[in-house]
């Protein structure tokens, strides 16, 4: 019974986030400011990653909506444009502060669908050269039949090689993964 309630809450949470994201996207499109929206989502994402206490505050319960308003006016509003700021204030006013950390991903996914783009993350232990980046971009464009937006993340613990991640899928060609497979084979013998 509790599992069903938790699943319902997750589903309703996703619906709420998607509704806000769609409203924001439609409004930005009408205003001709999709690029500004994309930049705002990157800013919010960066703030949430670099200052984990912002994310925690958004996800915690609070006794006063006034406290939530004051928090977003200090932590988020100064860093985004007016359209995004209005959405944030609307979300808080509707008692949905916990939706804010999930809005950037939802907006990005909607933008990708609209523009037939797929975000591909290439994780490597070292900075890849341009030839490799071009090859990965070309390969993933062919594989997904979409325009590829390639992001590179340096992840030293991979030891070498790379991982390619897109739409909840992964190709793992890292040294770390290969070592894990070798260890598993050695344990079987």
Secondary structure as GFF3:
##gff-version 3
##sequence-region A 1 189
A	DSSP	alpha_helix	2	31	.	.	.	ID=ss1
A	DSSP	alpha_helix	34	50	.	.	.	ID=ss2
A	DSSP	alpha_helix	52	59	.	.	.	ID=ss3
A	DSSP	alpha_helix	65	75	.	.	.	ID=ss4
A	DSSP	three_ten_helix	77	79	.	.	.	ID=ss5
A	DSSP	alpha_helix	82	93	.	.	.	ID=ss6
A	DSSP	three_ten_helix	97	99	.	.	.	ID=ss7
A	DSSP	alpha_helix	100	115	.	.	.	ID=ss8
A	DSSP	beta_strand	117	124	.	.	.	ID=ss9
A	DSSP	alpha_helix	130	144	.	.	.	ID=ss10
A	DSSP	beta_strand	147	154	.	.	.	ID=ss11
A	DSSP	three_ten_helix	156	158	.	.	.	ID=ss12
A	DSSP	beta_strand	162	166	.	.	.	ID=ss13
A	DSSP	beta_strand	169	172	.	.	.	ID=ss14
A	DSSP	alpha_helix	175	188	.	.	.	ID=ss15
###
